[in-house]
Amino acid sequence: MTHQQKLDNLIIDQNNIPEEFGFQELIEQKTYLSDGELLSWDGPFHEVYSPICMHTVDGPKRIKIGSYPVCTEKEATIALEAACRAYNDGRGEWPTMSVSQRIQCVEHFIKKMLEQKEIVVKLIMWEIGKTYSDSVKEFDRTVEYIYATIDTLKDIDRDSSKFTIEQGIVAQIRRSPLGVVLCMGPFNYPLNETFTTLIPAIIMGNTLLFKTPKHGSLLHYPLLEAFKSCFPKGVVNTIYGRGNVIVPGLMESGKINVLTLIGSSKVANQLKKLHPKVNRLRAILGLDAKNAAVITKDADIQLAVTETVLGSLSFNGQRCTALKIIFVHHSIASEFIQLLKVEVGKLTFGLPWEKGVTLTPLPEAGKTGYLNELIEDARFHGAEVINEHGGSIKETFFYPAILYPVTSKMKIYTEEQFGPIIPVVAFDSIEEPIQYIIESTHGQQVSIFSKNKTELANLIDPLVNQVSRVNINCQCQRGPDSFPFTGRKDSAEGTLSVMDALRSFSIRSLVAAKLTDENKHIINEIVSSQHSNFLSTKYIF
């Protein structure tokens, strides 16, 4: 089968969708969760179209899979007030609840979530074009993350169940919530990366406004009933609508205590400036990245090629941790590029439910056009697409393009493509990629490929002060979830990991008293009566 025939096969007939991967009917969401109720919506709706296209009498068109509400500032404000009431200045049922009780609520939520696995996985696949197998992995990894969060919180609480005595002062130190959290997740990992902030925020006793991503919004619909039934009224509230319409007013109210956003630094900066008391706003942000790979003359070339393909093209390169620019030493550039062309050519593209497929259609409207513009700009400034069929387009699908030689004159040199383009830069002096990383506005990660121990050591020391993770002979990545995940410069604010996320959405608080006989008696009485959930020696097993 020719390349063009394979591209043509991406456009399907409605009756060619395998029964086990299709829907019996459109997923029309007509409710949203606010103040503990699933409220009906009779206003405008946003129609959800999959990146998967089908034949129609008017030519190839995206397949409609459903719709969700487009609410207004009014509904967002009502949801904010509900979250504020549920928190009640720290006096609400949820923030004053014991850690063990909050854990029980989250465990109940997991059971309800697992009941919806089949439809959530399908919606991940259909909404963002992620392969079926990777959609299953995203769901399973999210459940594993929630369990890991519970286990880690138990460890934290066990350590906090004891009293500390210093210089005649007795104290109990625990972590307490921060208030109302505005949570905004990304489209590329709409379940997993959203829940890596949402779940820690909830379990630490905060209340929540949850803004679903534009792409990957419907997949949260089957979970609304679980949120409603597993948490007290007003703890979790979903807000829908245009972000630039409903979010500014929330920030301007000054009632948002924590902003967690995985998106662009431009949007994050604009939102933070709207808050009237920025010093009271905690921000946990995962933002832009332009992660570089540095392949030295002493690298294992085949290993570097394998990791470059994985790092650049997993989920079509739509990951903040993707390798987005490749620096390779001039002396091995020709061999590296030839091997890279071969490895990219081995990748299978097709529809998300097809076995063995790694490249799929892109969900963002206009994305293929933007990627093509980057290629044309690079060509204008002297680069070429060096792999066969590189940059070929079929509706929402974009076949990976290797660009070489890339220089600083090209947009692709600094712009985050967030898609399947691999820009390759040849260098003579190692100082060239180092200066690139220093001058970059991004500072998430870097990958270094070398078998020379001295060279690696000399690179590690300066680079750990520019980025937050240096990967040796492997691609950039987020996991394992126990590792800290953050970035410098414009790439992040705050740190995420299972442990760090719990810390990020809470603050250390303590109850302290002079160690007098009377205070000893009072504290013992409070603890033995179990009237306080904070001042307690209960041990969670």
GULO-87962 format. One record per residue (C-alpha): residue number from 1; residue in one letter; y, x, z. Coordinates in steps of 0.05 Angstrom, whole numbers. Layout:
% GULO-87962
   k r      y      x      z
 NUM a      Y      X      Z
...
//
This chain:
% GULO-87962
   k r      y      x      z
   1 m      0      0      0
   2 t     68     27    -19
   3 h    126     36     30
   4 q    163    -21     -2
   5 q    103    -67      3
   6 k     98    -51     77
   7 l    172    -67     85
   8 d    162   -133     48
   9 n    105   -151     95
  10 l    154   -151    153
  11 i    180   -218    127
  12 i    128   -270    145
  13 d    110   -342    132
  14 q    112   -389    192
  15 n     38   -404    186
  16 n     20   -330    187
  17 i     39   -322    260
  18 p    -25   -311    300
  19 e    -37   -371    346
  20 e    -44   -329    409
  21 f     25   -298    399
  22 g     64   -360    378
  23 f     97   -417    415
  24 q     76   -490    411
  25 e    150   -509    411
  26 l    219   -479    418
  27 i    239   -454    487
  28 e    300   -497    499
  29 q    330   -479    566
  30 k    372   -537    592
  31 t    378   -517    665
  32 y    406   -459    706
  33 l    398   -439    778
  34 s    458   -448    824
  35 d    464   -461    898
  36 g    389   -471    905
  37 e    384   -524    851
  38 l    362   -524    778
  39 l    423   -558    748
  40 s    422   -593    681
  41 w    469   -569    627
  42 d    497   -614    573
  43 g    548   -566    544
  44 p    542   -516    487
  45 f    480   -473    478
  46 h    468   -403    451
  47 e    413   -405    399
  48 v    364   -348    406
  49 y    338   -316    342
  50 s    283   -264    342
  51 p    291   -199    303
  52 i    227   -221    268
  53 c    244   -254    201
  54 m    209   -306    159
  55 h    214   -331     88
  56 t    258   -391     76
  57 v    286   -426     14
  58 d    351   -388     28
  59 g    316   -321     34
  60 p    293   -282     95
  61 k    321   -310    161
  62 r    311   -293    234
  63 i    262   -340    269
  64 k    294   -386    320
  65 i    255   -385    385
  66 g    300   -426    431
  67 s    367   -432    465
  68 y    401   -424    532
  69 p    465   -451    564
  70 v    533   -423    549
  71 c    568   -438    614
  72 t    641   -428    632
  73 e    684   -396    685
  74 k    678   -460    725
  75 e    602   -455    732
  76 a    606   -381    747
  77 t    657   -393    802
  78 i    614   -447    833
  79 a    555   -399    832
  80 l    599   -345    865
  81 e    619   -393    920
  82 a    545   -411    931
  83 a    528   -337    939
  84 c    586   -328    987
  85 r    563   -387   1029
  86 a    492   -361   1031
  87 y    517   -294   1055
  88 n    569   -326   1101
  89 d    603   -261   1119
  90 g    536   -233   1141
  91 r    518   -293   1184
  92 g    476   -330   1133
  93 e    402   -344   1140
  94 w    383   -291   1089
  95 p    424   -231   1113
  96 t    405   -243   1186
  97 m    331   -255   1170
  98 s    281   -203   1194
  99 v    257   -152   1143
 100 s    185   -178   1150
 101 q    208   -248   1132
 102 r    247   -224   1071
 103 i    186   -185   1049
 104 q    143   -248   1054
 105 c    192   -285   1009
 106 v    188   -229    957
 107 e    112   -228    961
 108 h    112   -303    948
 109 f    158   -291    889
 110 i    108   -241    859
 111 k     53   -293    861
 112 k     97   -343    825
 113 m    119   -289    776
 114 l     48   -271    758
 115 e     34   -344    740
 116 q     86   -337    685
 117 k     62   -271    657
 118 e     37   -297    590
 119 i    101   -332    569
 120 v    147   -278    596
 121 v    109   -224    558
 122 k    113   -266    494
 123 l    187   -276    503
 124 i    199   -201    513
 125 m    163   -189    447
 126 w    198   -244    408
 127 e    268   -235    437
 128 i    276   -159    429
 129 g    221   -140    381
 130 k    183    -97    431
 131 t    109    -88    414
 132 y     62   -135    450
 133 s     27    -79    486
 134 d     93    -49    510
 135 s    116   -119    531
 136 v     54   -125    574
 137 k     67    -56    603
 138 e    139    -75    620
 139 f    115   -136    658
 140 d     61    -99    695
 141 r    106    -40    712
 142 t    157    -89    740
 143 v    106   -120    786
 144 e     84    -50    808
 145 y    157    -33    822
 146 i    165    -94    866
 147 y    103    -76    906
 148 a    127     -4    913
 149 t    195    -30    937
 150 i    160    -72    990
 151 d    118    -13   1014
 152 t    179     33   1017
 153 l    220    -18   1055
 154 k    163    -24   1106
 155 d    165     52   1115
 156 i    240     50   1125
 157 d    235     -7   1176
 158 r    179     28   1214
 159 d    223     90   1222
 160 s    280     45   1244
 161 s    239      8   1297
 162 k    250     63   1348
 163 f    312     79   1391
 164 t    351    144   1388
 165 i    381    175   1450
 166 e    434    228   1443
 167 q    486    253   1493
 168 g    477    193   1539
 169 i    481    142   1483
 170 v    423     99   1462
 171 a    424     69   1392
 172 q    382     35   1341
 173 i    398     51   1269
 174 r    378      5   1212
 175 r    401    -12   1143
 176 s    442    -76   1133
 177 p    464   -113   1070
 178 l    531   -105   1034
 179 g    546   -177   1012
 180 v    549   -211    944
 181 v    519   -172    885
 182 l    535   -183    812
 183 c    474   -160    773
 184 m    478   -148    698
 185 g    416   -121    663
 186 p    404    -89    594
 187 f    369   -116    532
 188 n    322    -58    520
 189 y    284    -67    585
 190 p    308   -137    602
 191 l    256   -150    656
 192 n    241    -82    685
 193 e    309    -49    688
 194 t    341   -114    711
 195 f    291   -121    768
 196 t    298    -49    790
 197 t    367    -69    815
 198 l    358   -144    827
 199 i    297   -139    873
 200 p    324    -83    919
 201 a    390   -121    923
 202 i    356   -184    946
 203 i    304   -154    993
 204 m    358   -116   1031
 205 g    391   -182   1050
 206 n    446   -189    997
 207 t    459   -252    957
 208 l    461   -250    882
 209 l    496   -271    818
 210 f    449   -254    761
 211 k    479   -249    691
 212 t    422   -246    641
 213 p    429   -200    580
 214 k    450   -230    513
 215 h    385   -206    482
 216 g    328   -219    531
 217 s    358   -278    567
 218 l    305   -331    553
 219 l    249   -291    584
 220 h    280   -302    653
 221 y    278   -378    644
 222 p    204   -385    666
 223 l    222   -348    730
 224 l    279   -394    753
 225 e    232   -441    791
 226 a    202   -381    828
 227 f    271   -357    849
 228 k    289   -428    871
 229 s    226   -439    913
 230 c    218   -369    943
 231 f    288   -356    969
 232 p    338   -395   1012
 233 k    391   -437    978
 234 g    445   -396    944
 235 v    411   -328    951
 236 v    397   -323    876
 237 n    444   -355    826
 238 t    440   -347    750
 239 i    503   -346    709
 240 y    503   -356    633
 241 g    558   -351    582
 242 r    600   -299    546
 243 g    608   -239    591
 244 n    681   -228    572
 245 v    695   -300    591
 246 i    658   -311    657
 247 v    655   -242    689
 248 p    729   -221    694
 249 g    746   -279    740
 250 l    688   -262    785
 251 m    713   -190    793
 252 e    786   -212    801
 253 s    765   -257    859
 254 g    751   -196    902
 255 k    689   -231    928
 256 i    639   -186    892
 257 n    617   -131    939
 258 v    569    -95    892
 259 l    571    -88    817
 260 t    506    -66    785
 261 l    508    -59    710
 262 i    463    -24    659
 263 g    506    -19    597
 264 s    567     17    571
 265 s    616     59    610
 266 k    673     24    574
 267 v    652    -44    601
 268 a    639    -16    671
 269 n    708     16    674
 270 q    742    -49    653
 271 l    705    -90    704
 272 k    718    -43    762
 273 k    793    -43    747
 274 l    794   -119    754
 275 h    773   -117    827
 276 p    833   -123    873
 277 k    803    -77    926
 278 v    763    -24    890
 279 n    750     14    954
 280 r    709    -46    977
 281 l    668    -48    913
 282 r    604     -9    909
 283 a    580      5    838
 284 i    509     22    817
 285 l    514     36    743
 286 g    468     61    688
 287 l    511     77    629
 288 d    516    116    563
 289 a    474    177    548
 290 k    468    227    492
 291 n    408    268    517
 292 a    396    333    480
 293 a    333    372    467
 294 v    341    447    464
 295 i    285    481    427
 296 t    288    556    433
 297 k    257    609    388
 298 d    202    618    441
 299 a    182    545    442
 300 d    113    516    427
 301 i    136    484    362
 302 q     81    433    356
 303 l     91    410    428
 304 a    167    406    416
 305 v    155    363    354
 306 t    107    316    390
 307 e    155    306    449
 308 t    215    299    402
 309 v    181    242    365
 310 l    162    207    430
 311 g    230    219    461
 312 s    270    198    399
 313 l    231    139    373
 314 s    196    104    431
 315 f    219     31    425
 316 n    257     52    363
 317 g    301    100    403
 318 q    332     41    441
 319 r    329     75    509
 320 c    384    108    549
 321 t    335    164    564
 322 a    318    175    491
 323 l    329    243    459
 324 k    390    231    416
 325 i    406    300    389
 326 i    360    359    376
 327 f    383    431    378
 328 v    332    479    347
 329 h    338    555    339
 330 h    353    576    267
 331 s    292    622    265
 332 i    243    564    274
 333 a    285    506    246
 334 s    249    504    179
 335 e    180    501    210
 336 f    202    451    263
 337 i    232    404    211
 338 q    171    406    166
 339 l    126    388    225
 340 l    175    335    248
 341 k    174    301    180
 342 v     98    299    182
 343 e     95    269    252
 344 v    148    216    237
 345 g    110    198    174
 346 k     48    184    215
 347 l     82    128    255
 348 t     62     57    239
 349 f    113      3    230
 350 g    103    -71    228
 351 l    106   -135    269
 352 p    104   -129    345
 353 w     36   -162    354
 354 e      0   -116    305
 355 k    -45    -64    337
 356 g    -23      8    332
 357 v     49     -9    312
 358 t    103     35    343
 359 l    164     17    300
 360 t    190    -54    299
 361 p    251    -95    279
 362 l    316    -86    318
 363 p    346   -143    359
 364 e    421   -129    354
 365 a    459   -163    298
 366 g    491   -112    252
 367 k    451    -54    281
 368 t    420    -32    215
 369 g    489    -31    184
 370 y    517     13    239
 371 l    459     62    234
 372 n    469     65    158
 373 e    543     80    169
 374 l    524    139    214
 375 i    478    165    159
 376 e    531    158    105
 377 d    582    194    148
 378 a    533    251    161
 379 r    518    256     86
 380 f    592    258     71
 381 h    598    318    117
 382 g    539    356     88
 383 a    475    330    122
 384 e    415    300     87
 385 v    361    251    105
 386 i    302    298     99
 387 n    243    252    111
 388 e    213    207     58
 389 h    240    135     62
 390 g    285    155    120
 391 g    339    103    132
 392 s    307     49     89
 393 i    324    -21    112
 394 k    290    -89    108
 395 e    333   -142    142
 396 t    329   -124    217
 397 f    282    -64    207
 398 f    307      7    201
 399 y    258     62    183
 400 p    271    127    223
 401 a    316    179    191
 402 i    316    253    206
 403 l    385    282    192
 404 y    395    357    179
 405 p    436    399    184
 406 v    481    361    233
 407 t    548    391    253
 408 s    605    373    299
 409 k    643    340    241
 410 m    595    281    241
 411 k    598    218    283
 412 i    525    224    300
 413 y    540    290    335
 414 t    575    254    393
 415 e    562    180    384
 416 e    502    149    419
 417 q    463    119    362
 418 f    414     79    406
 419 g    367     72    348
 420 p    317    109    304
 421 i    359    167    277
 422 i    340    239    295
 423 p    399    286    285
 424 v    378    360    283
 425 v    426    417    295
 426 a    408    489    281
 427 f    437    542    329
 428 d    438    618    332
 429 s    464    628    403
 430 i    437    590    463
 431 e    510    584    484
 432 e    520    531    429
 433 p    476    476    459
 434 i    500    495    528
 435 q    572    485    507
 436 y    554    419    475
 437 i    525    394    540
 438 i    585    420    580
 439 e    635    387    534
 440 s    597    321    528
 441 t    624    260    564
 442 h    551    244    581
 443 g    509    277    633
 444 q    442    243    642
 445 q    385    289    622
 446 v    365    347    577
 447 s    298    372    551
 448 i    286    447    544
 449 f    228    475    503
 450 s    208    547    514
 451 k    148    590    536
 452 n    195    645    561
 453 k    199    640    637
 454 t    262    682    642
 455 e    297    641    589
 456 l    279    576    623
 457 a    303    601    690
 458 n    370    623    660
 459 l    379    554    628
 460 i    358    513    688
 461 d    412    538    735
 462 p    474    520    694
 463 l    444    456    665
 464 v    427    423    732
 465 n    502    424    745
 466 q    516    387    681
 467 v    460    335    679
 468 s    418    301    732
 469 r    349    318    705
 470 v    325    378    667
 471 n    257    367    633
 472 i    215    428    617
 473 n    173    423    554
 474 c    174    347    554
 475 q    217    289    533
 476 c    271    257    576
 477 q    247    197    616
 478 r    262    154    676
 479 g    196    154    714
 480 p    160    160    759
 481 d    198    107    797
 482 s    196    148    860
 483 f    240    201    827
 484 p    316    194    831
 485 f    347    166    767
 486 t    421    176    756
 487 g    471    214    714
 488 r    535    255    717
 489 k    602    244    681
 490 d    602    177    644
 491 s    527    166    647
 492 a    518    134    715
 493 e    544    118    784
 494 g    498    114    843
 495 t    424    133    843
 496 l    363     91    830
 497 s    290    103    850
 498 v    247     59    895
 499 m    277     92    957
 500 d    347    104    929
 501 a    356     33    905
 502 l    342      6    975
 503 r    395     53   1001
 504 s    444     36    946
 505 f    444    -38    963
 506 s    452    -28   1038
 507 i    489     12   1090
 508 r    468     45   1154
 509 s    489      5   1214
 510 l    474     16   1287
 511 v    477    -17   1355
 512 a    496     33   1409
 513 a    508     32   1484
 514 k    518     80   1541
 515 l    452     93   1576
 516 t    467     58   1642
 517 d    417     19   1683
 518 e    452    -46   1666
 519 n    451    -31   1591
 520 k    378    -10   1594
 521 h    362    -77   1625
 522 i    403   -116   1574
 523 i    371    -80   1515
 524 n    301    -89   1543
 525 e    314   -163   1552
 526 i    340   -172   1481
 527 v    281   -134   1452
 528 s    228   -170   1495
 529 s    257   -239   1481
 530 q    258   -223   1405
 531 h    324   -260   1398
 532 s    352   -207   1352
 533 n    324   -187   1284
 534 f    365   -123   1283
 535 l    355    -98   1355
 536 s    279   -100   1352
 537 t    218    -56   1360
 538 k    173    -99   1317
 539 y    128    -56   1273
 540 i    111    -80   1203
 541 f     40    -66   1181
//
